Structure formats: structure tokens, C-alpha cells
Amino acid sequence: MFNRPVYLNQLIKFKDKEQIKVITGIRRCGKSSLLELFAEYLKEQGICEDNILQVNFEDLKYNNMTYLELNELVEKQAEKIKGNLYLFLDEVQKVDKWELTVNSLRLKKNIDIYITGSNAYLLSSQLSTYLSGRYVEIKMQPLTFKEFLTFYDLGDINIDRKFDLYMKYGGMPGLKDFNFDEKAIRQTLDGIFSTVLVKDIATHSDIKDVSLLNKITSFLSDNIGNPISVSKIKNTLVSNQAISKGLHQSIIDNFITLLENAFVFYRINRYDIKGKAFLKTQGKYYMVDTGLRNFFLGFKDIDRGHILENIVFLELLSRGYNISIGKIGNTEVDFIATTYNEKIYIQVCETLYSEETRTKELKPLQNIKDNYEKIVLTKDNIFVNTDENGIKILNVIDWLLN
């Protein structure tokens, strides 16, 4: 089983704390495996197997279990043991009114609760209502490039070729069994996407028009990193005769929200650096996995520039940064990455060979007058590890592996 210490260490840190541990993320990104890893860790620490109760609601034996039956199952197990019961509820959103059971079990002093789910609305909105902040959310993603290199046995091929494989096929852990067989990968990604769109979005939200959901997904996939508005999506789909002119924009907006809640896309807002305020319009969307994006668009000649930008975004997310897009005058900075004590301005560009491109990418950073770190990440090596008046130019692969 592949160890993912970034996430495992978070579970260890909150072990035996009163907060409910909520692991969220798109289907098949490794949430269930993380619980298995944590169970193995507990056993290594001397925790008896009877003190670990794992309930995976994808398992048919728990099909149609009610929240009251779940409560009874857990309480009976807690009565049998000495010490704490470590309760793992995998894909808990399948149980109607599950939050009532979780809230009740939280009051028991000897039950340490860990839950996973594939929908942000179910896990965040309902939990916040019932638990008033008494939970911690661990946001799980597919493999980073550094994890990808550890996960796969890629032999002696050079690092650029390895990165090309990552750009094309992404980081969904379940692809490992197919050794980059494109047909098998297509089938696997198709299964993931179908499950997300139908089970996690359409069924739970009672959506009848799955074809519209597919069209919006396709549009967002094809426009990662581009400024987008709901009206732009509608106008494009209408002009392509994909939807009728009478479709209300609120329906498109709702579908986008559902895609975000299922962790398919992330919306990033623009920030006026001079005005020091977030802008309400023209946000950008990035996809949870480049392999899913390439699958949805047909593995055509991939748009390497935007995919590179998407990978950098996901890496910043995995490193715990809050991310926005920077507006400085008439220019734009790809990412402003911040934590409570750090700020970095980042431009992403596949190549800086052209003097025109180099000038264009450096200009927004040169217009920022504060002293925070400024970086250009590029795939080529001609200008890397140089400094342009305080702006660092770094190779993106080196940065991803740092």
C-alpha cells in the first residue's frame, strides 16, 4: 500500500482529539487507502484490532443501512472493548441522516471518529450545522508529481519523459495497475468520471439533464486557466448550438457549483494587488487531475501551457497555500500563494526562449513593488536559476520535486 505521509501525518496529529476527522476529495483519489494506512499505523502502536471499526458504505453488506442501525452497530462494538474505539466511516454520505449518528457518537468519550466522503456539500455544510466547528477537514488530492515518481516504477527514462507521462495521465492512484496502457486508462477514468457525474452529482441533486452537465464539464475542462463567467459559458454553448438560448444562467451556475462540490473543479478568484481587494468577476477554474481533463477532451494534442499551470496550482494546493490570481494594472499574475506568514507571486510559462514571451511573463511581477518572493516557473532550462531584478526563474520540475 502506497504511503502518503502528508495526509497520514495529519490523521496522526489529530488522533484521540475530540474533533471529527473529515477526509474529503474526489472519488478514487486514495481516501479509503488512507484509512487503511492509518489502521495499520494504529496496530503498529499496539491498538487491538477489535478497537478499530471500519465501515465502508461501498460494501453491499452495509447497503440500505439506516442511521439508527449504524448507531447501534457502533455502540455495541464500543461496549465490547477496553479503551478507545477508532471508527472509520467510508463514503458516509450514502447513509441518509448520517450526520445525526455522527453527532451523537461524538458525545461518547471513547469513540474517535474518522469519516470520508466525495461531496463537499454533504460533508461541509451539514457537518458545520450539527457540529459547530468540532471537526477538522483533510482535503485529499490525486498524486503530486513527487508522489507519482515514488508510486510508479518508471525505470531509467529521463525526468522530462516521466513528467510528460504525469502531464498526460495525471495522478489518480488506480491507474498504476495498467502500466500506462492508454485503453485501460481510458476505461478506468471513464468509470471514475461516470461515477462522479452520476452518483455524486446527478443522483444526489436530482439532476435529469446529465448531458448539460457533460457539456459544462467539457467547456471548463477546455478552458482551465482562462477567465470565465457564466454568461461566457452560456454564450459559447448557445453559439455552438449545444443548448437553447432560453436556458437560464442560474442553471449553469448551479451545475458549476455541483462540480466544485464533487471536487472536479476548483474556482480561483482574482485579486487586485494595488486595490487590495478581491474581484467578483472573471474567476478561473482548474481541474482536480490533468489525466481526467485529458480523458474528457479525448487525449488530443494536449494544451501543455495550461496543463502546466494546472499542475502548479494543484501543487500549491497540496502545500497548503491559499491561492488567488493577481491583477496588477492591465497585467496578470498567474498565482498569489499565501499562508499566515508567507506570500509568493508565481508566473508559469512553458518556455521563455522568445524575448517577447520573456518580457510578457516578467512584466506583471516587475510591476509589483512589495518585497515578497517573485518566481517564474518554466519547463525549459535556458534561463533557470537566474535572477531578473529580484525575480527568480526556476525549472518547474525542480520546483515540484523540492
VEXRO-942474 format. One line per field, with one value per residue (C-alpha): x negated, y negated, z; residue in three letters. Coordinates in pm, 1 decimal, always signed. Layout:
N
px: X | ...
py: Y | ...
pz: Z | ...
residu: ALA | ...
// end
This chain:
402
px: +0.0 | -142.0 | -222.6 | -111.4 | -273.6 | -136.5 | +213.8 | +128.6 | -59.8 | +245.9 | +453.8 | +181.7 | +169.1 | +541.6 | +555.1 | +757.7 | +854.9 | +1222.6 | +1255.2 | +1409.7 | +1158.1 | +1323.8 | +1130.2 | +1268.5 | +1169.4 | +1279.8 | +1361.5 | +1066.1 | +805.6 | +699.7 | +927.4 | +1007.5 | +641.2 | +552.1 | +785.4 | +620.3 | +278.7 | +398.6 | +541.9 | +201.3 | +36.9 | +275.2 | +195.6 | -176.7 | -114.5 | +35.5 | +404.0 | +606.2 | +787.4 | +1119.6 | +1069.5 | +1080.2 | +1422.0 | +1415.3 | +1746.5 | +1721.0 | +2059.6 | +1949.8 | +1965.6 | +2301.9 | +2333.1 | +2393.5 | +2633.3 | +2952.2 | +2818.7 | +3008.5 | +2850.1 | +3012.7 | +2870.9 | +2530.1 | +2553.0 | +2646.3 | +2359.6 | +2101.5 | +2233.2 | +2234.4 | +1872.2 | +1770.8 | +1923.7 | +1719.4 | +1375.1 | +1143.6 | +1002.1 | +1092.8 | +1285.0 | +1140.5 | +1437.6 | +1383.0 | +1691.1 | +1601.3 | +1827.4 | +2064.8 | +2287.7 | +2460.2 | +2646.6 | +2947.7 | +2923.8 | +2574.6 | +2485.7 | +2731.4 | +2546.2 | +2204.2 | +2315.2 | +2448.9 | +2139.8 | +1919.3 | +2057.0 | +1915.0 | +1575.6 | +1426.0 | +1507.6 | +1257.5 | +1432.3 | +1286.1 | +1512.1 | +1463.3 | +1687.0 | +1681.8 | +1903.7 | +1812.2 | +2172.4 | +2268.8 | +1958.9 | +1907.1 | +2249.2 | +2424.5 | +2130.8 | +2092.3 | +2461.6 | +2454.8 | +2101.9 | +2036.6 | +1672.4 | +1592.3 | +1429.7 | +1115.3 | +1121.2 | +833.3 | +854.9 | +710.1 | +598.5 | +460.8 | +84.7 | -154.8 | -441.7 | -679.1 | -437.2 | -387.7 | -761.3 | -756.7 | -430.9 | -534.0 | -838.0 | -944.8 | -1291.0 | -1568.4 | -1368.4 | -1469.3 | -1285.8 | -1133.8 | -973.3 | -841.7 | -691.8 | -530.6 | -358.2 | -234.5 | -105.1 | +85.1 | +221.0 | +234.0 | +218.5 | +522.3 | +369.4 | +587.3 | +405.5 | +93.2 | +219.3 | +233.1 | -130.5 | -27.8 | +190.6 | +399.7 | +705.6 | +721.7 | +658.3 | +943.3 | +1178.2 | +1070.5 | +1102.7 | +1437.0 | +1557.5 | +1439.2 | +1597.5 | +1925.1 | +1947.7 | +1873.0 | +2117.3 | +2398.7 | +2369.4 | +2205.7 | +2379.1 | +2681.1 | +2838.6 | +2782.1 | +2900.2 | +3186.9 | +3048.5 | +3223.6 | +3014.1 | +2680.3 | +2593.4 | +2588.1 | +2362.9 | +2128.0 | +2127.8 | +2038.2 | +1768.3 | +1626.1 | +1624.9 | +1449.4 | +1200.5 | +1112.8 | +1073.8 | +864.3 | +666.1 | +882.8 | +1102.5 | +1457.8 | +1804.0 | +2137.3 | +2254.0 | +1945.2 | +2021.8 | +2383.9 | +2298.5 | +2040.9 | +2273.7 | +2559.0 | +2336.2 | +2226.4 | +2595.2 | +2522.3 | +2800.4 | +3106.4 | +3090.5 | +3371.7 | +3167.4 | +3135.0 | +2782.0 | +2868.4 | +2892.5 | +2538.9 | +2417.9 | +2578.3 | +2419.6 | +2076.3 | +2126.0 | +2214.4 | +1895.7 | +1694.9 | +1864.8 | +1771.6 | +1407.9 | +1390.9 | +1301.8 | +1160.3 | +1257.6 | +991.8 | +1083.5 | +891.6 | +724.4 | +647.4 | +293.1 | +293.6 | +650.3 | +603.8 | +948.3 | +1094.4 | +1281.2 | +1618.2 | +1588.2 | +1375.2 | +1252.1 | +1058.2 | +1113.3 | +860.1 | +927.2 | +853.7 | +645.2 | +484.6 | +545.0 | +918.8 | +903.4 | +718.4 | +954.9 | +1259.7 | +1118.0 | +1008.7 | +630.7 | +581.9 | +261.6 | +267.4 | +252.5 | -79.0 | -87.1 | +246.8 | +183.0 | -148.6 | +35.3 | +294.9 | +19.8 | -142.0 | +196.9 | +254.9 | -94.6 | -34.4 | +294.3 | +120.9 | -138.0 | +136.5 | +140.3 | +442.9 | +439.7 | +570.6 | +499.4 | +326.3 | +438.1 | +184.1 | +295.1 | +362.4 | +142.2 | +199.7 | +0.9 | +90.8 | +90.5 | +63.6 | -9.0 | +28.5 | +18.5 | +46.5 | -320.9 | -417.7 | -331.8 | -468.9 | -389.4 | -419.8 | -415.2 | -401.0 | -529.3 | -631.2 | -918.8 | -1099.2 | -1301.2 | -1119.7 | -1225.4 | -865.8 | -734.2 | -1002.7 | -916.6 | -544.5 | -587.1 | -825.2 | -631.5 | -348.1 | -599.8 | -813.1 | -504.8 | -462.3 | -654.8 | -645.1 | -928.5 | -756.9 | -912.6 | -851.8 | -906.1 | -874.5 | -837.2 | -929.8 | -985.2 | -1295.9 | -1643.7 | -1793.5 | -1726.8 | -1671.9 | -1839.8 | -1889.2 | -1763.7 | -1597.7 | -1598.9 | -1478.1 | -1259.3 | -1374.8 | -1348.5 | -1320.3 | -1272.0 | -920.7 | -1022.9 | -1292.6 | -1038.1 | -783.8 | -1044.2 | -1183.4
py: +0.0 | -339.6 | -565.0 | -926.9 | -1085.2 | -1435.8 | -1308.4 | -1027.8 | -1267.7 | -1490.0 | -1196.7 | -1107.2 | -1466.0 | -1464.7 | -1109.2 | -1094.5 | -1460.7 | -1546.7 | -1677.8 | -1451.2 | -1390.0 | -1451.0 | -1332.6 | -1485.2 | -1451.3 | -1328.3 | -957.9 | -722.6 | -973.7 | -745.5 | -824.5 | -459.8 | -363.8 | -641.7 | -491.2 | -152.9 | -311.8 | -474.4 | -141.2 | +18.2 | -266.5 | -214.0 | +157.7 | +79.2 | -143.2 | +153.1 | +80.1 | +403.4 | +490.7 | +502.8 | +133.8 | +41.8 | +49.0 | -7.3 | -57.6 | -112.0 | -205.6 | -98.4 | +258.2 | +421.2 | +563.2 | +207.6 | +127.7 | -41.0 | -68.3 | -338.4 | -597.1 | -426.4 | -87.0 | -244.4 | -397.3 | -61.7 | +117.0 | -131.1 | -145.7 | +234.6 | +251.0 | -29.5 | +163.5 | +477.7 | +320.6 | +152.0 | -186.0 | -396.4 | -276.2 | -411.3 | -445.1 | -472.4 | -560.2 | -545.5 | -728.6 | -805.5 | -1028.8 | -714.1 | -690.9 | -918.2 | -1140.7 | -1009.0 | -1338.7 | -1266.8 | -946.1 | -1110.3 | -1398.0 | -1156.2 | -934.1 | -1240.8 | -1284.4 | -946.2 | -997.5 | -671.1 | -699.6 | -864.9 | -930.3 | -941.3 | -983.9 | -1016.9 | -1148.2 | -1258.7 | -1563.6 | -1892.4 | -1999.2 | -1686.1 | -1686.4 | -2053.9 | -2215.8 | -1952.4 | -1895.7 | -2265.4 | -2283.2 | -1994.0 | -2012.2 | -2386.7 | -2361.6 | -2045.3 | -1880.7 | -1914.5 | -1869.1 | -1695.2 | -1775.6 | -1489.9 | -1510.7 | -1275.4 | -1218.6 | -1510.8 | -1468.6 | -1381.4 | -1111.9 | -994.0 | -921.6 | -716.8 | -540.9 | -416.9 | -210.4 | -414.8 | -267.1 | -464.5 | -701.8 | -1064.3 | -1305.7 | -1500.5 | -1185.3 | -1099.2 | -1446.1 | -1405.7 | -1088.7 | -1280.1 | -1566.5 | -1326.1 | -1067.5 | -1260.1 | -1125.6 | -905.5 | -618.1 | -347.4 | -377.1 | -205.2 | +144.5 | +64.7 | -33.9 | -330.8 | -122.4 | -403.5 | -190.7 | -57.6 | -405.2 | -546.6 | -283.0 | -348.5 | -726.0 | -682.5 | -478.4 | -743.5 | -1026.7 | -845.0 | -769.1 | -1127.9 | -1281.7 | -1033.5 | -923.7 | -1219.5 | -1493.4 | -1390.7 | -1137.2 | -1333.9 | -1658.4 | -1502.7 | -1624.8 | -1494.4 | -1665.7 | -1484.9 | -1586.2 | -1953.6 | -1860.1 | -1692.5 | -1998.9 | -2232.3 | -1990.6 | -1982.2 | -2362.6 | -2408.1 | -2131.6 | -2304.7 | -2643.0 | -2574.8 | -2883.6 | -3115.4 | -3391.1 | -3257.7 | -3390.1 | -3209.3 | -3435.6 | -3341.7 | -2972.5 | -3022.0 | -3233.0 | -2979.6 | -2682.5 | -2868.4 | -2967.5 | -2603.8 | -2501.6 | -2286.7 | -2447.5 | -2660.6 | -3037.6 | -3022.5 | -2826.3 | -3037.9 | -3125.8 | -3023.3 | -2658.5 | -2672.0 | -2841.9 | -2570.2 | -2292.7 | -2453.4 | -2466.0 | -2096.4 | -2018.8 | -2214.6 | -2033.9 | -1699.4 | -1819.5 | -1808.4 | -2177.3 | -2449.8 | -2813.5 | -3077.7 | -3442.3 | -3742.1 | -3983.3 | -4347.0 | -4382.0 | -4763.0 | -4799.8 | -4515.0 | -4369.7 | -4055.7 | -4099.0 | -3933.7 | -3867.0 | -3663.4 | -3390.7 | -3093.2 | -2719.0 | -2441.6 | -2068.1 | -1819.4 | -1596.1 | -1651.5 | -1288.8 | -1333.6 | -1653.0 | -1490.6 | -1193.9 | -1418.4 | -1608.9 | -1289.8 | -1275.2 | -1506.9 | -1704.5 | -1840.6 | -2209.9 | -2191.3 | -2551.9 | -2538.6 | -2187.8 | -2305.1 | -2590.1 | -2342.6 | -2121.3 | -2417.8 | -2515.6 | -2163.0 | -2156.9 | -2487.1 | -2347.2 | -2033.6 | -2250.2 | -2425.9 | -2766.0 | -2986.0 | -3076.5 | -3367.5 | -3527.4 | -3864.3 | -4168.2 | -4447.8 | -4724.9 | -4567.3 | -4267.2 | -3948.4 | -3725.4 | -3358.0 | -3286.0 | -3462.7 | -3189.3 | -3283.2 | -3132.8 | -3309.1 | -3414.8 | -3384.3 | -3527.8 | -3424.3 | -3563.4 | -3299.4 | -3308.3 | -2982.7 | -2961.8 | -2651.2 | -2825.3 | -3158.5 | -3118.5 | -3405.1 | -3751.1 | -3866.2 | -3587.1 | -3651.8 | -4021.6 | -3944.6 | -3698.8 | -3916.9 | -4243.9 | -4170.3 | -4070.9 | -4377.7 | -4595.7 | -4467.5 | -4693.7 | -4496.3 | -4271.6 | -3933.4 | -3647.8 | -3650.8 | -3339.9 | -3237.6 | -2859.8 | -2725.8 | -2392.3 | -2497.8 | -2536.7 | -2831.1 | -3096.0 | -2880.0 | -2952.7 | -3313.7 | -3630.8 | -3913.4 | -4214.0 | -4007.0 | -3769.9 | -3407.2 | -3188.8 | -2821.3 | -2494.9 | -2376.0 | -2010.0 | -2104.3 | -2317.2 | -2035.7 | -1798.4 | -2045.9
pz: +0.0 | -100.8 | +192.6 | +166.1 | +472.1 | +407.2 | +479.9 | +721.4 | +948.2 | +969.4 | +1095.2 | +1344.1 | +1469.0 | +1546.9 | +1686.1 | +2010.8 | +1975.5 | +2010.7 | +1656.1 | +1396.1 | +1119.3 | +779.5 | +473.5 | +154.6 | -209.5 | -548.8 | -581.6 | -618.9 | -503.3 | -216.0 | +79.2 | +158.8 | +126.3 | +367.7 | +627.9 | +571.6 | +622.5 | +943.2 | +1064.6 | +1008.4 | +1198.9 | +1493.1 | +1504.1 | +1499.9 | +1802.2 | +1989.0 | +1926.5 | +1926.5 | +1603.2 | +1792.2 | +1873.9 | +1504.3 | +1337.8 | +961.9 | +780.5 | +405.5 | +263.9 | -84.8 | +56.2 | -20.6 | +329.4 | +450.8 | +167.9 | +291.8 | +647.1 | +835.7 | +1061.0 | +1362.9 | +1263.8 | +1220.7 | +1565.8 | +1717.1 | +1538.9 | +1671.5 | +2027.0 | +2055.3 | +1941.6 | +2181.0 | +2473.0 | +2393.9 | +2415.0 | +2659.6 | +2562.4 | +2260.8 | +1958.2 | +1633.0 | +1398.6 | +1021.6 | +814.5 | +445.8 | +193.3 | +477.8 | +264.6 | +138.0 | +471.8 | +499.6 | +811.8 | +882.6 | +1047.9 | +1332.6 | +1416.9 | +1391.0 | +1611.7 | +1872.8 | +1867.8 | +1903.5 | +2256.4 | +2360.4 | +2521.7 | +2396.4 | +2023.7 | +1789.8 | +1456.2 | +1103.4 | +801.4 | +426.8 | +154.2 | -207.3 | -185.0 | -22.3 | +32.0 | +223.4 | +435.4 | +497.3 | +507.9 | +716.7 | +949.1 | +1016.6 | +1106.0 | +1351.9 | +1486.5 | +1512.2 | +1412.9 | +1607.4 | +1307.8 | +1101.3 | +722.9 | +547.6 | +177.3 | -25.1 | -387.4 | -650.5 | -654.6 | -680.1 | -926.3 | -642.2 | -521.6 | -882.0 | -913.1 | -593.7 | -678.5 | -1025.1 | -1122.3 | -1423.7 | -1467.4 | -1634.3 | -1852.8 | -1806.0 | -1580.4 | -1869.4 | -2008.3 | -1662.8 | -1636.6 | -1979.8 | -1851.4 | -1547.1 | -1759.8 | -1983.8 | -1739.8 | -1413.3 | -1061.3 | -995.5 | -791.4 | -951.1 | -1285.7 | -1157.5 | -1242.9 | -1615.5 | -1681.3 | -1897.7 | -2128.2 | -2275.7 | -2349.8 | -1992.8 | -1854.5 | -2063.1 | -1927.8 | -1568.6 | -1596.5 | -1771.0 | -1474.4 | -1228.2 | -1423.7 | -1474.2 | -1103.9 | -1007.9 | -1254.9 | -1199.4 | -833.7 | -663.4 | -861.1 | -1068.8 | -830.6 | -509.2 | -667.8 | -864.7 | -1197.6 | -1505.5 | -1773.2 | -1740.5 | -2097.5 | -1991.6 | -1700.4 | -1950.3 | -2176.9 | -1889.2 | -1773.4 | -2125.8 | -2150.2 | -1814.8 | -1899.7 | -2225.1 | -2056.7 | -1747.4 | -1658.8 | -1870.2 | -1722.2 | -1720.6 | -1644.0 | -1650.3 | -1932.0 | -2136.1 | -2089.8 | -2192.5 | -2496.5 | -2617.3 | -2574.4 | -2744.5 | -3039.1 | -3072.4 | -3066.7 | -2761.8 | -2555.4 | -2618.9 | -2581.3 | -2324.5 | -2068.6 | -1754.7 | -1641.9 | -1286.0 | -1400.9 | -1541.1 | -1224.3 | -1012.4 | -1220.4 | -1180.2 | -803.1 | -803.2 | -999.1 | -744.2 | -456.2 | -613.3 | -625.7 | -1006.1 | -1040.9 | -819.7 | -873.8 | -806.7 | -759.8 | -891.8 | -651.5 | -731.1 | -594.5 | -596.1 | -472.0 | -221.3 | -287.4 | -440.3 | -768.1 | -816.4 | -1189.4 | -1428.1 | -1196.2 | -1327.6 | -1294.1 | -1255.0 | -1269.1 | -992.1 | -1219.7 | -1559.9 | -1660.6 | -1608.8 | -1809.1 | -2098.0 | -2090.5 | -2108.6 | -2405.0 | -2579.7 | -2515.9 | -2810.8 | -2853.5 | -2502.3 | -2425.2 | -2241.6 | -2122.7 | -1942.7 | -1809.8 | -1665.5 | -1495.7 | -1362.3 | -1216.6 | -1039.7 | -896.8 | -759.2 | -611.2 | -430.9 | -302.4 | -171.5 | +5.2 | +196.9 | +27.1 | -23.0 | -391.7 | -593.9 | -931.1 | -923.8 | -1121.5 | -1146.7 | -1381.7 | -1720.7 | -1647.5 | -1453.1 | -1219.5 | -1251.7 | -878.2 | -546.4 | -291.3 | +74.0 | +420.6 | +754.2 | +730.6 | +363.4 | +22.5 | -317.6 | -661.3 | -934.2 | -1313.9 | -1511.4 | -1868.6 | -2061.4 | -2236.9 | -2214.6 | -2534.9 | -2705.8 | -2593.3 | -2639.9 | -2413.0 | -2153.6 | -2140.0 | -2117.1 | -1828.3 | -1627.7 | -1665.4 | -1414.7 | -1148.2 | -1220.2 | -1166.5 | -808.9 | -573.6 | -248.7 | -128.1 | -131.1 | -328.3 | -704.6 | -918.5 | -1282.2 | -1330.0 | -1672.6 | -1843.9 | -2035.9 | -1888.4 | -2073.5 | -1807.6 | -1499.6 | -1169.1 | -1272.4 | -1109.5 | -1303.4 | -1070.9 | -777.9 | -982.6 | -963.1 | -1272.7 | -1177.5 | -1360.3 | -1280.6 | -1239.9 | -989.0 | -803.0 | -794.7 | -650.7 | -397.2
residu: MET | PHE | ASN | ARG | PRO | VAL | TYR | LEU | ASN | GLN | LEU | ILE | LYS | PHE | LYS | ASP | LYS | GLU | GLN | ILE | LYS | VAL | ILE | THR | GLY | ILE | ARG | ARG | CYS | GLY | LYS | SER | SER | LEU | LEU | GLU | LEU | PHE | ALA | GLU | TYR | LEU | LYS | GLU | GLN | GLY | ILE | CYS | GLU | ASP | ASN | ILE | LEU | GLN | VAL | ASN | PHE | GLU | ASP | LEU | LYS | TYR | ASN | ASN | MET | THR | TYR | LEU | GLU | LEU | ASN | GLU | LEU | VAL | GLU | LYS | GLN | ALA | GLU | LYS | ILE | LYS | GLY | ASN | LEU | TYR | LEU | PHE | LEU | ASP | GLU | VAL | GLN | LYS | VAL | ASP | LYS | TRP | GLU | LEU | THR | VAL | ASN | SER | LEU | ARG | LEU | LYS | LYS | ASN | ILE | ASP | ILE | TYR | ILE | THR | GLY | SER | ASN | ALA | TYR | LEU | LEU | SER | SER | GLN | LEU | SER | THR | TYR | LEU | SER | GLY | ARG | TYR | VAL | GLU | ILE | LYS | MET | GLN | PRO | LEU | THR | PHE | LYS | GLU | PHE | LEU | THR | PHE | TYR | ASP | LEU | GLY | ASP | ILE | ASN | ILE | ASP | ARG | LYS | PHE | ASP | LEU | TYR | MET | LYS | TYR | GLY | GLY | MET | PRO | GLY | LEU | LYS | ASP | PHE | ASN | PHE | ASP | GLU | LYS | ALA | ILE | ARG | GLN | THR | LEU | ASP | GLY | ILE | PHE | SER | THR | VAL | LEU | VAL | LYS | ASP | ILE | ALA | THR | HIS | SER | ASP | ILE | LYS | ASP | VAL | SER | LEU | LEU | ASN | LYS | ILE | THR | SER | PHE | LEU | SER | ASP | ASN | ILE | GLY | ASN | PRO | ILE | SER | VAL | SER | LYS | ILE | LYS | ASN | THR | LEU | VAL | SER | ASN | GLN | ALA | ILE | SER | LYS | GLY | LEU | HIS | GLN | SER | ILE | ILE | ASP | ASN | PHE | ILE | THR | LEU | LEU | GLU | ASN | ALA | PHE | VAL | PHE | TYR | ARG | ILE | ASN | ARG | TYR | ASP | ILE | LYS | GLY | LYS | ALA | PHE | LEU | LYS | THR | GLN | GLY | LYS | TYR | TYR | MET | VAL | ASP | THR | GLY | LEU | ARG | ASN | PHE | PHE | LEU | GLY | PHE | LYS | ASP | ILE | ASP | ARG | GLY | HIS | ILE | LEU | GLU | ASN | ILE | VAL | PHE | LEU | GLU | LEU | LEU | SER | ARG | GLY | TYR | ASN | ILE | SER | ILE | GLY | LYS | ILE | GLY | ASN | THR | GLU | VAL | ASP | PHE | ILE | ALA | THR | THR | TYR | ASN | GLU | LYS | ILE | TYR | ILE | GLN | VAL | CYS | GLU | THR | LEU | TYR | SER | GLU | GLU | THR | ARG | THR | LYS | GLU | LEU | LYS | PRO | LEU | GLN | ASN | ILE | LYS | ASP | ASN | TYR | GLU | LYS | ILE | VAL | LEU | THR | LYS | ASP | ASN | ILE | PHE | VAL | ASN | THR | ASP | GLU | ASN | GLY | ILE | LYS | ILE | LEU | ASN | VAL | ILE | ASP | TRP | LEU | LEU | ASN
// end
